[in-house]
Amino acid sequence: MNIEVIILVAEDDEGHAGLIRKNLARAGIANEIQHFKDGQEISDFLFRKGGGPHRQSGKAYVLLLDIRMPRIDGTQVLERIKADPELRKIPVIMITTTDDPREVAHCHALGCSSYITKPVAYDAFVNAIRQLGLFLSVVQVPQVNGEH
């Protein structure tokens, strides 16, 4: 049984979020995409807190997570996800403007699946998202259950 993967995009820059959506569509990815504007919103969704939308049991998610966000930054969100016995199954792809090797190493140590640097050049960013789209079209993602 192949479960449709829902793509979660945690990105405070509306322009970057729009580019991600547009270029995933151009890469042939028709999956549902849910956008969150900061680390608190994505945490509330995943951990089922607050009054906003919450994740559902039996769904498969992939998270594209910006590092530099207001309220809670991406590395803190990653740390919380990977500390949870159920949520740790979710593949997390870090997306950021920095290619600082220490930050890349830190995110991998915390358990991210992949790390994409937002190129300053538009064409390079578009290309990176298209490649991400191809990756998402073939990767197998486990569903997330549990009520906590």
N, C-alpha and C positions, 0 to 999 in steps of 0.2 A: 504494500500500500504506500503510495507516494503522497506525502502530505505537502500541501502548498506552503512554502516558506514565506513568512511575513518579514519584510525588511524594515527594521527600525532605524531611523536616522536621527541621531542626537547631534544637532548642529545649530549653534546660535546665529550664524550668518545666513540670512535668508537667501542671499545670492548663491552661496555655495550649496545650500540645500536644494535650490532650484536646479542648479547644474547637475547635481547628483541624480535627481529625479529624471531630468531630461535625458541624460546620457545613459542611464540604466535602460530607459525606454528605447533609446536608439540602438542599444546593444541587444534588444529583443527581450528584455526582462519585463514581464507583464505582472509580476507579483505585486501584491498589495504593499504599499509603502506608508508607514506612519511616521510623522515628523514630530520631534520634541525639541523645544527651543533652549533647554538647559539641562544640566545634570540632575536637578531636583525633579523635573518633569519625568525624565526617563526612569529615575529611581522609584518614584511614586507608581509609575505604570508597572514596572517589573515586580516590585515588592507589595503591590496592591495596597497602597496607602493614599490618603487624600481623596478628593472628590472627583478627580479626572478619570479618564479611561484606565482600565487595568488589564493586564495580560490574562489570557484564558488558558485553562488546562487543555492539554492535548494538541496545542498548536506548536509549530516549529518557527523559531525566530532566528534571525541573524541581525546583529547590532553593528551599525556603522557609527562609531563614537568619536566625536571631536574631543580633543584634549582640553583646549582652552575655552571654557564655558563659564558663564556666571553661576552663582549659588553653589554648585558642587562641580568641581572639574572632572574631566573624563577619567583621569587616573584613579580618583576616589571612587567613581562609579564602577570602574573595572574591578577594583579591589573588593568592593561589596558584592558584586556579581560572582566573582570567583571564590568568595568565602562561603557562598550559599550552596548547599549540597545539590539542589535542583537546578538553580539558575546557572551554575558553573558549566552546564552542558551547552549553553548558548555560545556560538562562535562570535567573538567580538573582534571587529576590525577597527583599529585605531586610525583616525584620519586627522592630520594636524599639519601646521605650517612649519614645524621645526623638524630638522633631521639630526638633532643633537644625539650622538651615539649613546650617551648615558640615558637619555629619555627613552630611546628605542629599546635599550637593554632592560630598563626598569619596567616598561610595559610588557615585554616578553616574560620577564621574571614573574610578573603578576598574573600572567596567563592569557594574554591576548593571542588571537589566532594569527593575526597579520597586522602590518603597520604600513600605512600609505601616507607619504608626505604630499601635502597639497602643493603642487608646483605653482610658483608664482605665475608662470606662463599659462595662459588659458588653454592652448592646444595640448600641453602636457597634462594638465588636469583632466581635460576631456578624455584623453587617451587612457589615463589611469583609471577613470571611472568605467570606461568601456571594457577594459581588461578585468576589472572587478565584476562587471556584469557577466562576462564569460565564465569567470570563476564561480559565481553564484548559480549559473545555469547547470553546472555539473556536480557541485558539492552536495554531499548527503548531510542533512542536518537533523539531529535528534529532536523529538518533540519534548516539550517541557510539561510536566504534570505537577502534582502537589498543590497544597493549599496555603503554603507559607511563603 
